[in-house]
Amino acid sequence: MPSLRPASHDVNFIELATRVMLGQEVKSVPVHVYDFDFVACKAAMFSFLRLSGSDPHVGVEMQSTGEVACFGHDAHEAFLKAAISSGCKIFFEPCGLLLSLGPQDDKQMILPYLPMLAEMKYKIFATSGTASFIEERKPCFAGQPIPISVLHNAVTEKKPNVVSAIKEKQVRIVICTPSSRDSAAATAGYFLRRNALESGATLVVNMRQALLLIDALYQKWNVERLGGEFWTIDSWHECHNIG
């Protein structure tokens, strides 16, 4: 990949956008976005733990209390660096991963990623609705059905349930995407997200972020499995080929 061209330096996108919104005349500026030798990823920081009783899910309201930006040689490295830097706990060793997916589209989207988790030897748990959806479609890895362990929801005393599994560290990663009916109320989804947050599990509530997380974990695992080095450490100046 070629180095960053000089024309791409010192372009103030905020200033240009502001001038456009004000109706001012703006001269075109050549920006060669594909000439970068790195990828940058920005991650928002949230303070849900400090907000007692708040539902840790994102919506249209501005809830972040800061943000970080990190560089990587590709999107997977940049994403993982940004997630860690924003305070998200990432478990890289095989562990229990819980799926509690609200929308049907989310359930469908997770199917191609299940073989990745199985290959990395993650143990997959799911709430009843998500488990039923997955089991009906019979995803396989290496010619064998991928096992799904069913957990009862967070508002029942039946065992095993999601709360006990999280507190006992059987589950370390929770992917819980709310449906339209599971928001701003004392629902099973709310209690699941809150318990995951307070127990120190990795909590992901956005499906696109969840898929990128699984993909990034798989890429890291695959690179290191083949004896490669996944992480890079480059300064701002090194990334931008400055002095």
C-alpha positions as CSV (number, residue, x, y, z in Angstrom):
1,M,0.0,0.0,0.0
2,P,1.5,3.4,-0.9
3,S,2.4,6.0,1.7
4,L,0.0,8.8,2.6
5,R,0.2,11.6,-0.1
6,P,1.0,15.1,1.0
7,A,-2.4,16.3,-0.3
8,S,-4.1,14.4,2.4
9,H,-2.3,16.1,5.3
10,D,-3.8,19.0,7.3
11,V,-7.3,18.7,5.9
12,N,-9.7,20.1,8.5
13,F,-12.9,18.1,7.8
14,I,-14.8,19.9,10.6
15,E,-14.1,23.3,9.2
16,L,-15.1,22.2,5.7
17,A,-18.3,20.7,6.9
18,T,-19.2,23.8,8.9
19,R,-18.6,26.0,5.8
20,V,-20.9,23.7,3.7
21,M,-23.7,23.9,6.3
22,L,-23.4,27.7,6.4
23,G,-23.7,27.8,2.7
24,Q,-20.3,29.3,2.1
25,E,-18.2,28.5,-0.9
26,V,-15.8,25.6,-0.4
27,K,-13.1,24.7,-2.7
28,S,-12.6,21.0,-3.4
29,V,-9.7,19.4,-1.6
30,P,-8.0,16.2,-2.8
31,V,-8.2,13.5,0.0
32,H,-6.8,10.1,-0.7
33,V,-8.4,8.1,2.0
34,Y,-7.2,4.7,0.7
35,D,-3.6,5.8,1.0
36,F,-3.5,5.3,4.7
37,D,-1.3,2.4,6.0
38,F,-3.5,2.0,9.1
39,V,-7.1,1.9,10.3
40,A,-8.4,4.2,13.1
41,C,-11.3,3.2,15.3
42,K,-13.1,5.4,17.8
43,A,-15.0,3.9,20.7
44,A,-17.4,5.7,23.1
45,M,-17.0,5.4,26.8
46,F,-20.0,5.0,29.1
47,S,-20.5,5.3,32.8
48,F,-23.4,2.9,33.3
49,L,-21.7,1.4,36.4
50,R,-21.8,4.8,38.1
51,L,-25.5,5.2,37.2
52,S,-27.3,2.9,39.6
53,G,-30.2,1.1,38.0
54,S,-29.5,2.5,34.5
55,D,-30.1,0.2,31.6
56,P,-26.8,-0.3,29.8
57,H,-28.0,-0.2,26.2
58,V,-27.5,2.5,23.6
59,G,-30.2,4.5,21.9
60,V,-30.8,7.9,20.3
61,E,-29.9,9.7,23.6
62,M,-26.3,10.9,24.1
63,Q,-25.1,8.8,26.9
64,S,-21.3,8.6,26.4
65,T,-19.0,10.4,28.8
66,G,-15.9,10.3,26.6
67,E,-14.3,8.5,23.7
68,V,-10.9,7.0,22.6
69,A,-9.4,6.5,19.2
70,C,-6.8,3.8,18.4
71,F,-4.8,2.8,15.4
72,G,-4.2,-0.7,14.0
73,H,-2.9,-2.3,10.9
74,D,-6.4,-3.4,10.1
75,A,-10.0,-2.9,11.4
76,H,-9.8,-5.9,13.7
77,E,-6.8,-4.7,15.6
78,A,-8.0,-1.1,15.8
79,F,-11.4,-2.2,17.1
80,L,-9.9,-4.4,19.8
81,K,-7.5,-1.7,20.9
82,A,-10.3,0.9,21.0
83,A,-12.6,-1.4,23.0
84,I,-9.9,-2.2,25.6
85,S,-8.9,1.5,25.9
86,S,-12.5,2.5,26.5
87,G,-12.8,0.2,29.5
88,C,-14.4,-2.8,27.9
89,K,-13.1,-6.1,29.3
90,I,-12.2,-8.5,26.5
91,F,-11.7,-12.1,27.2
92,F,-9.3,-13.6,24.7
93,E,-9.2,-17.1,26.1
94,P,-12.0,-19.5,25.2
95,C,-14.9,-19.0,27.7
96,G,-18.6,-19.0,28.0
97,L,-20.5,-16.7,25.6
98,L,-24.2,-15.9,26.1
99,L,-26.5,-15.0,23.2
100,S,-29.8,-13.2,24.1
101,L,-30.9,-11.7,20.8
102,G,-34.2,-9.8,20.5
103,P,-34.9,-9.0,16.8
104,Q,-35.2,-11.9,14.4
105,D,-32.7,-10.2,12.1
106,D,-30.1,-10.4,14.9
107,K,-30.7,-14.1,15.4
108,Q,-30.2,-14.6,11.6
109,M,-27.1,-12.5,11.5
110,I,-25.3,-14.5,14.2
111,L,-25.6,-17.9,12.4
112,P,-22.5,-17.5,10.1
113,Y,-20.4,-16.6,13.2
114,L,-21.2,-19.6,15.3
115,P,-18.6,-21.9,13.5
116,M,-15.9,-19.3,14.3
117,L,-16.8,-19.5,18.0
118,A,-16.9,-23.3,17.9
119,E,-13.5,-23.4,16.2
120,M,-12.0,-21.2,18.9
121,K,-13.7,-23.5,21.5
122,Y,-16.0,-21.0,23.1
123,K,-18.9,-22.5,24.9
124,I,-22.1,-21.0,23.5
125,F,-25.0,-20.4,25.9
126,A,-28.3,-18.9,24.8
127,T,-31.7,-17.9,26.2
128,S,-34.6,-20.0,25.2
129,G,-35.9,-18.0,22.2
130,T,-32.4,-17.5,20.7
131,A,-31.5,-21.1,21.3
132,S,-34.7,-22.4,19.6
133,F,-34.0,-20.2,16.6
134,I,-30.4,-21.5,16.3
135,E,-31.3,-25.1,16.9
136,E,-34.0,-25.1,14.2
137,R,-31.4,-24.1,11.6
138,K,-28.8,-26.7,12.8
139,P,-25.5,-24.8,12.4
140,C,-22.5,-27.2,12.2
141,F,-18.8,-27.1,12.6
142,A,-16.5,-29.8,11.3
143,G,-19.5,-31.8,10.3
144,Q,-21.0,-31.8,13.8
145,P,-23.9,-29.7,15.2
146,I,-22.7,-26.8,17.3
147,P,-23.9,-27.4,20.9
148,I,-26.0,-24.7,22.5
149,S,-26.6,-24.7,26.2
150,V,-29.9,-23.1,27.2
151,L,-30.2,-20.8,30.2
152,H,-33.4,-19.6,31.8
153,N,-34.0,-15.8,31.7
154,A,-33.0,-13.3,34.4
155,V,-36.4,-13.0,36.1
156,T,-36.8,-16.7,37.0
157,E,-35.5,-18.7,39.9
158,K,-35.2,-21.8,37.7
159,K,-31.6,-23.1,37.3
160,P,-29.5,-22.8,35.3
161,N,-30.3,-19.2,34.6
162,V,-28.4,-16.3,33.1
163,V,-27.7,-14.6,36.4
164,S,-26.2,-17.6,38.1
165,A,-24.1,-18.5,35.0
166,I,-22.7,-14.9,34.9
167,K,-22.0,-14.7,38.7
168,E,-20.4,-18.1,38.7
169,K,-18.1,-17.0,35.7
170,Q,-19.5,-19.7,33.4
171,V,-20.4,-16.9,31.1
172,R,-17.8,-14.1,30.5
173,I,-19.1,-12.5,27.3
174,V,-22.8,-11.5,27.0
175,I,-24.3,-10.4,23.7
176,C,-27.7,-9.0,24.5
177,T,-29.5,-7.0,21.8
178,P,-32.8,-5.4,23.1
179,S,-36.0,-5.7,21.1
180,S,-38.4,-2.8,20.9
181,R,-40.3,-4.3,23.9
182,D,-37.2,-4.6,26.0
183,S,-36.2,-1.0,26.8
184,A,-36.5,1.3,29.8
185,A,-38.4,-1.2,31.9
186,A,-37.7,-4.0,34.5
187,T,-37.6,-6.7,31.8
188,A,-35.6,-9.9,31.7
189,G,-33.3,-8.2,29.2
190,Y,-32.7,-5.3,31.5
191,F,-31.8,-7.6,34.4
192,L,-29.5,-9.6,32.2
193,R,-27.6,-6.5,31.0
194,R,-27.4,-5.0,34.4
195,N,-26.0,-8.3,36.0
196,A,-23.5,-8.7,33.2
197,L,-22.2,-5.2,33.7
198,E,-22.0,-5.4,37.5
199,S,-20.3,-8.9,37.4
200,G,-17.5,-7.7,35.1
201,A,-18.5,-9.6,32.0
202,T,-18.0,-8.3,28.5
203,L,-21.3,-6.8,27.5
204,V,-22.3,-6.0,23.9
205,V,-25.7,-4.6,23.1
206,N,-25.3,-3.7,19.4
207,M,-25.4,-6.5,16.8
208,R,-22.9,-4.9,14.4
209,Q,-20.4,-4.4,17.2
210,A,-21.0,-8.0,18.4
211,L,-20.2,-9.4,14.9
212,L,-17.1,-7.3,14.6
213,L,-16.0,-8.5,18.1
214,I,-16.4,-12.1,17.1
215,D,-14.6,-11.5,13.8
216,A,-11.8,-9.6,15.5
217,L,-11.3,-12.4,18.1
218,Y,-11.2,-15.0,15.4
219,Q,-8.7,-13.0,13.3
220,K,-6.4,-12.6,16.3
221,W,-6.8,-16.2,17.2
222,N,-6.0,-17.3,13.7
223,V,-3.0,-15.0,13.3
224,E,-1.5,-16.2,16.6
225,R,-2.3,-19.8,15.9
226,L,-0.1,-19.6,12.8
227,G,2.7,-18.1,14.8
228,G,2.1,-14.5,13.7
229,E,2.0,-11.3,15.7
230,F,-1.4,-9.7,15.9
231,W,-0.7,-6.5,17.8
232,T,1.3,-3.5,16.5
233,I,2.6,-0.6,18.5
234,D,3.1,2.5,16.4
235,S,3.0,6.2,17.4
236,W,0.9,8.9,15.8
237,H,3.9,10.1,13.9
238,E,4.8,6.7,12.7
239,C,1.3,6.0,11.5
240,H,1.2,9.3,9.6
241,N,4.8,9.0,8.3
242,I,5.8,12.2,9.9
243,G,9.4,13.0,10.7
